[in-house]
Each structure stands twice: as C-alpha cells, then as structure tokens.
C-alpha cells in the first residue's frame, strides 16, 4: 500500500482501496498507521469485487489499473511495486482519451 500511496502522490492518479479481508478496526488502523490518504471501501462480503466479472476475487492483494475509458489496462495478482506501476500509470496518463 505504501507503493500505491507514492504513485498517487507523484502522478495524481486516482487510487481506491477495497478491503475484503479485515475487521473494520484493523482496516482503519492499517490505513492510519501507514498514512494512506486515498479512499478505501470496507467490503468484507466482497460485493464490489463481485461486480467485476472474470476477476479472481480470492487473490489478495491484487491491483487493477484502469485506463481513461475505465477499461482494465493491467491486473497485478500480487503486491505491486512502484517500478512496475509508475511507468504504466504515466503511459496511461499520457494517452489521449478516445473520442466519444
């Protein structure tokens, strides 16, 4: 999570966490202790992830990266590292959005 925080701070990318495994207090403590400032959803039943068809909801942690059209551009099914994520986010930010 510190890596996601860093990428958000450096790029201004929107980041959203979805906590599906912790108790509410443990999740709050984790966010506070690590100085996480991006939004996070507390969702132990996994309702938010259930809406994503074809996505392996049992793999935690995992990271989805969306492009400007909100399509999945990459999936990481392990802890994502800044050197992997930063170039991808920068490339996606540089792309022109498709015409509507």
DSSP file (Angstrom, degrees, kcal/mol; ACC not computed):
  #  RESIDUE AA STRUCTURE BP1 BP2  ACC     N-H-->O    O-->H-N    N-H-->O    O-->H-N    TCO  KAPPA ALPHA  PHI   PSI    X-CA   Y-CA   Z-CA
    1    1 A X     >        0   0    0      0, 0.0     4,-2.3     0, 0.0     5,-0.2   0.000 360.0 360.0 360.0 -33.3    0.0    0.0    0.0
    2    2 A X  H  >  +     0   0    0      1,-0.2     4,-2.4     2,-0.2     5,-0.1   0.877 360.0  55.3 -60.0 -32.9    2.8    2.5    0.5
    3    3 A X  H  > S+     0   0    0      2,-0.2     4,-2.5     1,-0.2    -1,-0.2   0.906 107.3  47.7 -64.4 -42.4    3.7    2.0   -3.1
    4    4 A X  H  > S+     0   0    0      2,-0.2     4,-2.3     1,-0.2    -1,-0.2   0.894 111.1  51.8 -64.5 -39.9    0.1    2.9   -4.2
    5    5 A X  H  X S+     0   0    0     -4,-2.3     4,-2.4     2,-0.2    -2,-0.2   0.923 110.5  48.7 -61.1 -44.8    0.2    5.9   -2.0
    6    6 A X  H  X S+     0   0    0     -4,-2.4     4,-2.5     2,-0.2     5,-0.2   0.928 110.4  49.9 -62.4 -46.5    3.5    7.0   -3.5
    7    7 A X  H  X S+     0   0    0     -4,-2.5     4,-2.2     1,-0.2     6,-0.5   0.910 111.5  49.3 -60.9 -42.2    2.2    6.6   -7.1
    8    8 A X  H  X S+     0   0    0     -4,-2.3     4,-2.6     1,-0.2    -1,-0.2   0.939 112.4  47.4 -62.1 -45.9   -0.8    8.6   -6.3
    9    9 A X  H  < S+     0   0    0     -4,-2.4    -2,-0.2     1,-0.2    -1,-0.2   0.879 117.1  42.7 -63.3 -38.3    1.2   11.4   -4.7
   10   10 A X  H  < S+     0   0    0     -4,-2.5    -1,-0.2    -5,-0.2    -2,-0.2   0.801 129.7  23.0 -79.7 -29.9    3.7   11.5   -7.7
   11   11 A X  H  < S-     0   0    0     -4,-2.2    -3,-0.2    -5,-0.2    -2,-0.2   0.628  91.2-125.9-113.2 -18.5    1.2   11.2  -10.5
   12   12 A X     <  +     0   0    0     -4,-2.6    -4,-0.2    -5,-0.4    -3,-0.1   0.592  53.7 160.1  76.8   9.7   -2.1   12.4   -9.2
   13   13 A X        -     0   0    0     -6,-0.5     2,-0.4    -5,-0.2    -1,-0.2  -0.313  47.2-107.8 -63.3 147.0   -3.7    9.2  -10.3
   14   14 A X        -     0   0    0     -3,-0.1     2,-0.4    24,-0.0    -1,-0.1  -0.647  39.8-172.3 -77.2 130.1   -6.9    8.2   -8.7
   15   15 A X        -     0   0    0     -2,-0.4    24,-0.6    -3,-0.1     2,-0.4  -0.981   8.3-176.5-126.2 137.2   -6.5    5.3   -6.3
   16   16 A X  E     -a   39   0A   0     -2,-0.4     2,-0.3    22,-0.1    24,-0.2  -0.988  10.9-153.8-135.0 124.7   -9.2    3.3   -4.5
   17   17 A X  E     -a   40   0A   0     22,-2.7    24,-3.3    -2,-0.4     2,-0.5  -0.742   2.8-162.8 -94.9 146.0   -8.6    0.6   -2.0
   18   18 A X  E     -a   41   0A   0     -2,-0.3     2,-0.7    22,-0.2    24,-0.2  -0.956   6.2-158.7-128.8 112.5  -11.1   -2.2   -1.3
   19   19 A X  E     +a   42   0A   0     22,-3.1    24,-3.0    -2,-0.5    27,-0.2  -0.812  24.0 159.4 -95.2 115.0  -10.6   -4.1    1.9
   20   20 A X        +     0   0    0     -2,-0.7    -1,-0.1    22,-0.2    22,-0.1   0.399  67.5  44.7-114.1   0.9  -12.3   -7.5    1.8
   21   21 A X  S    S+     0   0    0      2,-0.1     2,-0.1    24,-0.0    -2,-0.1   0.603  91.2  77.8-123.7 -13.3  -10.5   -9.4    4.5
   22   22 A X  S    S-     0   0    0      1,-0.1     2,-0.2     2,-0.1    22,-0.1  -0.440  75.7-105.7-100.2 168.6  -10.1   -7.4    7.7
   23   23 A X     >  -     0   0    0     -2,-0.1     4,-2.4     1,-0.1     5,-0.2  -0.617  43.7-107.5 -81.1 155.4  -12.2   -6.4   10.6
   24   24 A X  H  > S+     0   0    0     -2,-0.2     4,-2.4     1,-0.2     5,-0.2   0.888 118.1  47.3 -55.4 -45.9  -13.2   -2.7   10.4
   25   25 A X  H  > S+     0   0    0      1,-0.2     4,-2.7     2,-0.2    -1,-0.2   0.903 111.6  50.7 -65.9 -40.6  -10.9   -1.6   13.2
   26   26 A X  H  > S+     0   0    0      2,-0.2     4,-2.3     1,-0.2    -1,-0.2   0.896 111.2  49.3 -62.6 -39.9   -7.9   -3.4   11.8
   27   27 A X  H  X S+     0   0    0     -4,-2.4     4,-2.2     2,-0.2    -2,-0.2   0.924 112.2  47.5 -64.8 -44.7   -8.6   -1.8    8.4
   28   28 A X  H  X S+     0   0    0     -4,-2.4     4,-2.5    -5,-0.2    -2,-0.2   0.907 112.4  49.4 -62.8 -42.8   -8.8    1.6   10.0
   29   29 A X  H  X S+     0   0    0     -4,-2.7     4,-3.1     2,-0.2     5,-0.2   0.905 109.6  52.1 -63.0 -42.2   -5.6    1.1   12.0
   30   30 A X  H  X S+     0   0    0     -4,-2.3     4,-1.5     2,-0.2     6,-0.2   0.933 112.0  45.2 -59.8 -48.5   -3.8   -0.1    8.9
   31   31 A X  H  <>S+     0   0    0     -4,-2.2     5,-2.2     1,-0.2     4,-0.4   0.924 117.2  44.7 -62.6 -46.5   -4.8    3.0    6.9
   32   32 A X  H ><5S+     0   0    0     -4,-2.5     3,-1.2     1,-0.2    -2,-0.2   0.934 111.6  51.6 -64.8 -47.2   -3.9    5.4    9.7
   33   33 A X  H 3<5S+     0   0    0     -4,-3.1    -1,-0.2     1,-0.3    -2,-0.2   0.780 114.6  43.2 -64.3 -27.5   -0.6    3.7   10.6
   34   34 A X  T 3<5S-     0   0    0     -4,-1.5    -1,-0.3    -5,-0.2    -2,-0.2   0.394 108.6-120.2-100.4   2.3    0.6    3.9    7.0
   35   35 A X  T < 5 +     0   0    0     -3,-1.2     2,-0.3    -4,-0.4    -3,-0.2   0.818  45.8 175.5  66.4  30.8   -0.5    7.4    6.3
   36   36 A X      < +     0   0    0     -5,-2.2    -1,-0.2    -6,-0.2    -2,-0.1  -0.551  12.7 175.5 -73.2 127.9   -2.8    6.3    3.4
   37   37 A X        +     0   0    0     -2,-0.3    -1,-0.2     2,-0.1     2,-0.1   0.548  45.8  98.2-110.6 -11.4   -4.8    9.2    2.1
   38   38 A X  S    S-     0   0    0      1,-0.1   -22,-0.1   -24,-0.0   -33,-0.0  -0.422  85.0 -90.0 -77.7 158.0   -6.6    7.6   -0.9
   39   39 A X  E     -a   16   0A   0    -24,-0.6   -22,-2.7    -2,-0.1     2,-0.4  -0.258  43.3-167.9 -65.9 150.6  -10.2    6.5   -0.5
   40   40 A X  E     -a   17   0A   0    -24,-0.2     2,-0.5    -3,-0.1   -22,-0.2  -0.999  13.7-144.3-142.7 140.9  -10.9    2.9    0.7
   41   41 A X  E     -a   18   0A   0    -24,-3.3   -22,-3.1    -2,-0.4     2,-0.8  -0.899  11.6-143.4-104.7 130.6  -14.0    0.9    0.7
   42   42 A X  E     +a   19   0A   0     -2,-0.5   -22,-0.2   -24,-0.2     2,-0.1  -0.856  37.9 154.5 -92.2 110.4  -14.6   -1.6    3.6
   43   43 A X    >   +     0   0    0    -24,-3.0     3,-2.0    -2,-0.8     6,-0.2  -0.469  13.0 164.3-142.4  63.4  -16.3   -4.5    1.9
   44   44 A X  T 3  S+     0   0    0      1,-0.3    -1,-0.1     2,-0.1   -24,-0.1   0.828  80.5  57.5 -55.5 -34.1  -15.8   -7.9    3.7
   45   45 A X  T 3  S-     0   0    0      1,-0.1    -1,-0.3   -24,-0.0   -25,-0.1   0.688 106.7-129.9 -70.7 -12.6  -18.6   -9.5    1.7
   46   46 A X    <>  +     0   0    0     -3,-2.0     4,-2.0   -27,-0.2     5,-0.1   0.765  56.5 147.5  74.8  25.5  -16.8   -8.6   -1.5
   47   47 A X  H  >  +     0   0    0      1,-0.2     4,-0.8     2,-0.2    -3,-0.1   0.887  69.8  52.2 -61.9 -39.5  -19.8   -7.1   -3.2
   48   48 A X  H >4 S+     0   0    0      1,-0.2     3,-0.7     2,-0.2     4,-0.2   0.931 113.2  43.3 -64.2 -44.5  -17.7   -4.5   -5.1
   49   49 A X  H >4 S+     0   0    0      1,-0.2     3,-1.7    -6,-0.2    -1,-0.2   0.802 103.2  66.4 -71.6 -28.1  -15.4   -7.2   -6.5
   50   50 A X  H 3< S+     0   0    0     -4,-2.0    -1,-0.2     1,-0.3    -2,-0.2   0.770  92.2  63.4 -62.7 -24.4  -18.3   -9.5   -7.3
   51   51 A X  T << S+     0   0    0     -4,-0.8     2,-1.1    -3,-0.7    -1,-0.3   0.637  85.4  83.4 -74.3 -13.5  -19.4   -6.9   -9.9
   52   52 A X  S X  S-     0   0    0     -3,-1.7     3,-1.5    -4,-0.2    -1,-0.1  -0.759  76.1-151.4 -94.7  95.5  -16.2   -7.5  -11.8
   53   53 A X  T 3  S+     0   0    0     -2,-1.1     3,-0.1     1,-0.2    -2,-0.1  -0.403  77.6  18.4 -68.1 139.6  -16.8  -10.5  -14.0
   54   54 A X  T 3  S+     0   0    0      1,-0.3     2,-0.5    -2,-0.1    -1,-0.2   0.462  93.5 122.8  82.3   1.8  -13.8  -12.6  -14.8
   55   55 A X    <   -     0   0    0     -3,-1.5     2,-1.0    -6,-0.2    -1,-0.3  -0.845  68.4-121.6 -99.7 129.1  -11.7  -11.1  -12.0
   56   56 A X    >   -     0   0    0     -2,-0.5     3,-1.1     1,-0.2    -3,-0.0  -0.548  29.1-175.5 -71.8 101.9  -10.3  -13.6   -9.4
   57   57 A X  T 3  S+     0   0    0     -2,-1.0    -1,-0.2     1,-0.2    -8,-0.1   0.578  73.1  66.8 -77.7  -9.8  -11.7  -12.3   -6.2
   58   58 A X  T 3  S+     0   0    0      3,-0.0     2,-0.7     1,-0.0    -1,-0.2   0.532  78.1  94.0 -88.7  -5.2   -9.9  -14.7   -4.0
   59   59 A X    <   -     0   0    0     -3,-1.1     2,-0.4    19,-0.0    19,-0.1  -0.792  67.2-151.3 -94.1 112.6   -6.4  -13.2   -4.7
   60   60 A X  S    S+     0   0    0     -2,-0.7     2,-0.1     1,-0.2    19,-0.1  -0.998  72.2  30.3-133.3 128.8   -5.5  -10.7   -2.1
   61   61 A X  S    S+     0   0    0     -2,-0.4     2,-0.3    17,-0.2    -1,-0.2   0.558  82.9 148.2 -81.9 158.9   -3.7   -8.3   -2.5
   62   62 A X        -     0   0    0     15,-0.1     2,-0.4    -2,-0.1    15,-0.2  -0.973  29.8-148.5-148.3 159.0   -4.4   -7.6   -6.1
   63   63 A X  E     -B   76   0B   0     13,-2.7    13,-2.9    -2,-0.3     2,-0.4  -0.996   3.1-162.5-136.3 130.4   -4.4   -4.4   -8.1
   64   64 A X  E     -B   75   0B   0     -2,-0.4     2,-0.5    11,-0.2    11,-0.2  -0.924   8.5-157.8-107.6 138.0   -6.4   -3.3  -11.2
   65   65 A X  E     -B   74   0B   0      9,-2.6     8,-3.6    -2,-0.4     9,-1.4  -0.973   9.8-159.3-116.2 126.5   -5.3   -0.4  -13.3
   66   66 A X  E     -B   72   0B   0     -2,-0.5     6,-0.2     6,-0.3     2,-0.1  -0.790   8.6-135.2-106.2 148.1   -7.9    1.3  -15.4
   67   67 A X    >   -     0   0    0      4,-2.6     3,-2.0    -2,-0.3    -1,-0.1  -0.204  44.2 -82.6 -86.2-173.6   -7.4    3.5  -18.5
   68   68 A X  T 3  S+     0   0    0      1,-0.3    29,-0.1    24,-0.2    -1,-0.1   0.708 132.3  53.6 -67.0 -19.5   -9.1    6.8  -19.2
   69   69 A X  T 3  S-     0   0    0      2,-0.1    -1,-0.3    28,-0.0     3,-0.1   0.263 120.2-110.5 -95.8  11.6  -12.1    5.0  -20.6
   70   70 A X  S <  S+     0   0    0     -3,-2.0     2,-0.3     1,-0.3    -2,-0.1   0.771  72.7 140.3  64.5  29.6  -12.3    2.9  -17.3
   71   71 A X        -     0   0    0      1,-0.0    -4,-2.6     2,-0.0     2,-0.4  -0.743  65.1 -96.0 -96.3 150.6  -11.3   -0.3  -19.1
   72   72 A X  E     +B   66   0B   0     -2,-0.3    -6,-0.3    -6,-0.2     3,-0.1  -0.540  44.1 172.4 -69.3 120.4   -8.9   -2.7  -17.3
   73   73 A X  E     -     0   0B   0     -8,-3.6     2,-0.3    -2,-0.4    -7,-0.2   0.681  65.7  -0.5-100.2 -25.5   -5.4   -1.9  -18.6
   74   74 A X  E     -B   65   0B   0     -9,-1.4    -9,-2.6     2,-0.0     2,-0.4  -0.979  55.3-153.9-162.3 152.0   -3.5   -4.2  -16.2
   75   75 A X  E     -B   64   0B   0     -2,-0.3     2,-0.5   -11,-0.2   -11,-0.2  -0.999   5.6-166.3-132.2 129.5   -4.0   -6.7  -13.4
   76   76 A X  E     -B   63   0B   0    -13,-2.9   -13,-2.7    -2,-0.4     4,-0.1  -0.975   3.3-169.3-114.7 120.1   -1.5   -7.5  -10.7
   77   77 A X  S    S+     0   0    0     -2,-0.5     2,-0.3   -15,-0.2   -15,-0.1  -0.120  72.1  40.1-102.6  37.0   -2.3  -10.6   -8.7
   78   78 A X  S    S-     0   0    0    -19,-0.1     2,-0.3   -15,-0.1   -17,-0.2  -0.898 114.2 -48.5-159.0-179.0    0.4   -9.9   -6.1
   79   79 A X        -     0   0    0     -2,-0.3     2,-0.3   -19,-0.1    -2,-0.1  -0.489  62.2-135.7 -62.3 126.6    1.8   -6.9   -4.3
   80   80 A X        -     0   0    0     -2,-0.3     2,-0.3    -4,-0.1   -77,-0.2  -0.693  14.4-144.0 -89.4 139.3    2.5   -4.3   -7.0
   81   81 A X    >>  -     0   0    0     -2,-0.3     4,-2.3     1,-0.1     3,-1.2  -0.752  19.3-119.1-104.1 149.5    5.8   -2.5   -6.8
   82   82 A X  H 3> S+     0   0    0     -2,-0.3     4,-3.0     1,-0.3     5,-0.3   0.889 112.1  57.3 -54.1 -45.5    6.4    1.2   -7.7
   83   83 A X  H 34 S+     0   0    0      1,-0.2     4,-0.4     2,-0.2    -1,-0.3   0.781 113.1  42.0 -61.7 -23.3    8.9    0.3  -10.5
   84   84 A X  H <> S+     0   0    0     -3,-1.2     4,-0.7     2,-0.1    -1,-0.2   0.860 122.0  38.5 -83.1 -40.2    6.2   -1.8  -12.2
   85   85 A X  H  X S+     0   0    0     -4,-2.3     4,-2.6     2,-0.1     5,-0.3   0.882 103.9  64.0 -83.2 -41.1    3.3    0.5  -11.6
   86   86 A X  H  X S+     0   0    0     -4,-3.0     4,-2.7     1,-0.2     5,-0.2   0.914 103.6  45.7 -57.0 -51.3    4.8    4.0  -12.2
   87   87 A X  H  > S+     0   0    0     -4,-0.4     4,-2.3    -5,-0.3    -1,-0.2   0.881 113.9  50.9 -62.1 -35.4    5.6    3.6  -15.9
   88   88 A X  H  X S+     0   0    0     -4,-0.7     4,-2.5     2,-0.2    -1,-0.2   0.942 112.0  45.5 -64.7 -48.1    2.3    2.1  -16.6
   89   89 A X  H  X S+     0   0    0     -4,-2.6     4,-2.5     1,-0.2    -2,-0.2   0.913 113.4  50.1 -62.8 -43.2    0.4    4.9  -14.9
   90   90 A X  H  X S+     0   0    0     -4,-2.7     4,-1.6    -5,-0.3    -1,-0.2   0.905 110.9  49.3 -63.3 -40.7    2.5    7.5  -16.6
   91   91 A X  H  X S+     0   0    0     -4,-2.3     4,-1.0    -5,-0.2    -2,-0.2   0.926 112.2  47.8 -63.9 -44.1    1.9    6.0  -20.0
   92   92 A X  H  < S+     0   0    0     -4,-2.5     3,-0.5     1,-0.2   -24,-0.2   0.884 110.1  52.2 -65.2 -38.0   -1.9    5.8  -19.4
   93   93 A X  H  < S+     0   0    0     -4,-2.5    -1,-0.2     1,-0.2    -2,-0.2   0.821 107.6  53.2 -66.3 -30.2   -2.0    9.4  -18.3
   94   94 A X  H  < S+     0   0    0     -4,-1.6    -1,-0.2    -5,-0.2    -2,-0.2   0.700  88.7  99.5 -78.5 -20.0   -0.1   10.5  -21.4
   95   95 A X  S  < S-     0   0    0     -4,-1.0     2,-0.3    -3,-0.5     3,-0.0  -0.385  77.9-120.0 -69.1 143.3   -2.6    8.8  -23.7
   96   96 A X        -     0   0    0     -2,-0.1    -1,-0.1     1,-0.1   -28,-0.1  -0.635  33.3-109.3 -78.1 139.8   -5.3   10.9  -25.3
   97   97 A X        -     0   0    0     -2,-0.3     2,-0.1     1,-0.1    -1,-0.1  -0.395  37.5-103.2 -66.7 148.2   -8.8    9.8  -24.4
   98   98 A X        -     0   0    0      1,-0.1    -1,-0.1    -2,-0.1     2,-0.0  -0.425  43.2 -98.1 -67.5 145.2  -10.8    8.1  -27.3
   99   99 A X              0   0    0      1,-0.1    -1,-0.1    -2,-0.1    -3,-0.0  -0.379 360.0 360.0 -63.9 144.8  -13.4   10.4  -28.9
  100  100 A X              0   0    0     -3,-0.1    -1,-0.1    -2,-0.0    -2,-0.1   0.461 360.0 360.0 -76.4 360.0  -16.9    9.8  -27.6
